[in-house]
Amino acid sequence: QVRLVESGGGLVQSGGSLRLSCQATRFTMSSYIMQWYRQAPEKERELVASISSYGTQINYADSVKGRFTISRDDDKGTASLQMNSLKPEDPGVYLCQALSYGGNEIWGHGTQVTVSS
C-alpha cells in the first residue's frame, strides 16, 4: 500500500525545537515534490515548506522562514522538517504530502505539534 507516515510531533515549549519525519512506503519518492502542510483548528490548511525532486528548489511560507528547514533523503525514502524557535502560532497537525509533477497526491495522516507558552 502506497503511503506516507509522519512522526516526531509532540509538546514543546515556546522557543523550542522539533524535528518531523515523513517515511514513504511502496513508492519511489525521488520523483515527487515533498511538502509539509499544517492544519490548525478553524484555519485553512497552510503550505509550510516544499522541496522539489532532488532538492533543487526549496520554498517556505513567510511565517516560518529562517526557523524551519525542509530536507529529503531519497535513498531512505524520508522527508524531514526541522522546526526551531517554535512560536505559539505554530501548533497544528503537520501533514506530509508527496506531489507528482502530473498532479497525483499522496498524503500522510499527520502528526500533532503543540507549543506551550
KOLNUVEX-236752 format. One line per field, with one value per residue (C-alpha): z, y negated, x; residue number from 1; chain. Coordinates in pm, 1 decimal, always signed. Example, Ala and Ser with C-alpha at 12.3 -4.5 7.8 and 13.67 -1.06 7.14 Angstrom:
KOLNUVEX-236752
zz <- (+780.0, +714.0)
yy <- (+450.0, +106.0)
xx <- (+1230.0, +1367.0)
seq <- (1, 2)
mol <- (A, A)
This chain:
KOLNUVEX-236752
zz <- (+0.0, -102.7, +196.6, +396.1, +771.3, +977.8, +1315.4, +1554.6, +1674.3, +2039.8, +2304.9, +2321.5, +2497.9, +2303.3, +2161.9, +2148.5, +1857.3, +1698.3, +1402.6, +1198.8, +969.7, +686.2, +569.2, +220.1, +170.9, -150.3, -393.5, -521.4, -355.2, -564.9, -849.6, -619.3, -474.1, -96.9, +102.5, +461.7, +545.0, +878.0, +979.6, +1281.0, +1433.0, +1248.2, +998.2, +639.5, +566.0, +510.4, +296.3, +523.8, +318.9, -14.2, -166.1, -529.8, -651.2, -591.2, -361.2, -628.7, -521.5, -168.0, -60.1, +275.4, +398.6, +518.7, +868.1, +906.2, +701.3, +895.6, +1155.6, +965.8, +735.2, +497.0, +368.6, +196.4, +175.0, -128.2, -53.5, +275.5, +141.6, +402.7, +415.7, +727.1, +872.3, +1134.9, +1333.2, +1555.0, +1762.9, +1775.7, +1844.0, +1991.7, +1638.2, +1506.5, +1659.0, +1449.8, +1272.6, +1036.4, +725.2, +471.0, +103.5, -197.8, -516.9, -859.5, -1146.9, -1305.5, -1009.8, -819.6, -443.1, -159.1, +195.4, +540.2, +836.2, +1016.5, +1343.5, +1615.6, +1724.3, +2040.3, +2167.7, +2526.1, +2618.3)
yy <- (+0.0, -339.4, -569.5, -833.8, -811.6, -1117.2, -1112.6, -1346.1, -1566.3, -1642.7, -1909.4, -2168.8, -2499.0, -2821.8, -2875.7, -2504.9, -2270.9, -1963.3, -1752.2, -1592.6, -1298.2, -1153.4, -797.3, -694.1, -336.3, -137.2, -415.0, -589.5, -926.6, -1076.5, -1186.3, -1364.8, -1713.6, -1672.4, -1922.3, -1987.9, -2142.5, -2235.5, -2235.0, -2444.7, -2444.4, -2675.0, -2774.6, -2678.9, -2421.9, -2607.2, -2504.2, -2542.9, -2413.6, -2248.5, -2074.1, -1971.4, -1638.3, -1613.9, -1916.4, -2174.1, -2415.2, -2488.1, -2724.8, -2831.1, -3016.6, -3364.1, -3271.2, -3005.2, -3141.2, -3137.2, -2897.3, -2583.4, -2371.5, -2108.3, -1828.1, -1494.3, -1170.5, -979.8, -678.2, -632.9, -749.7, -1021.0, -1390.0, -1596.0, -1929.1, -2079.7, -2336.0, -2578.7, -2876.1, -2746.2, -3005.0, -2990.6, -3031.8, -2719.0, -2443.4, -2217.1, -1886.8, -1872.1, -1666.3, -1537.4, -1531.9, -1378.3, -1556.6, -1421.2, -1658.4, -1508.9, -1619.6, -1292.1, -1340.4, -1109.7, -1224.9, -1110.5, -1122.3, -1389.7, -1441.5, -1681.9, -1971.7, -2161.6, -2465.9, -2582.3, -2941.8)
xx <- (+0.0, +138.7, +154.1, +335.2, +382.1, +471.9, +641.7, +818.2, +536.5, +477.0, +459.1, +734.8, +781.2, +778.6, +1126.5, +1195.7, +1260.1, +1109.5, +1210.2, +934.9, +995.2, +791.6, +853.0, +745.7, +632.5, +586.2, +666.6, +976.9, +987.8, +1266.1, +1038.0, +794.1, +783.9, +769.1, +569.7, +471.0, +135.7, -11.6, -373.9, -466.2, -815.7, -1057.3, -787.9, -725.4, -459.2, -132.8, +161.8, +462.4, +755.4, +824.7, +1125.1, +1146.9, +1272.7, +1648.1, +1620.2, +1695.9, +1424.1, +1304.9, +1029.8, +890.0, +586.7, +682.0, +568.0, +839.0, +1129.5, +1452.7, +1311.0, +1212.0, +1427.6, +1295.9, +1514.9, +1487.7, +1682.1, +1560.8, +1778.3, +1595.7, +1260.9, +1227.8, +1149.4, +1209.6, +1110.0, +1340.3, +1145.8, +1335.9, +1226.9, +872.2, +607.1, +255.9, +115.5, +292.4, +75.9, -140.5, -144.1, +151.6, +90.5, +336.5, +241.4, +410.9, +309.2, +395.0, +460.4, +149.2, -62.3, -101.1, -106.8, -13.3, -91.0, +4.9, -230.7, -33.5, +147.1, +34.7, +255.5, +167.8, +354.9, +317.2, +385.4)
seq <- (1, 2, 3, 4, 5, 6, 7, 8, 9, 10, 11, 12, 13, 14, 15, 16, 17, 18, 19, 20, 21, 22, 23, 24, 25, 26, 27, 28, 29, 30, 31, 32, 33, 34, 35, 36, 37, 38, 39, 40, 41, 42, 43, 44, 45, 46, 47, 48, 49, 50, 51, 52, 53, 54, 55, 56, 57, 58, 59, 60, 61, 62, 63, 64, 65, 66, 67, 68, 69, 70, 71, 72, 73, 74, 75, 76, 77, 78, 79, 80, 81, 82, 83, 84, 85, 86, 87, 88, 89, 90, 91, 92, 93, 94, 95, 96, 97, 98, 99, 100, 101, 102, 103, 104, 105, 106, 107, 108, 109, 110, 111, 112, 113, 114, 115, 116, 117)
mol <- (A, A, A, A, A, A, A, A, A, A, A, A, A, A, A, A, A, A, A, A, A, A, A, A, A, A, A, A, A, A, A, A, A, A, A, A, A, A, A, A, A, A, A, A, A, A, A, A, A, A, A, A, A, A, A, A, A, A, A, A, A, A, A, A, A, A, A, A, A, A, A, A, A, A, A, A, A, A, A, A, A, A, A, A, A, A, A, A, A, A, A, A, A, A, A, A, A, A, A, A, A, A, A, A, A, A, A, A, A, A, A, A, A, A, A, A, A)
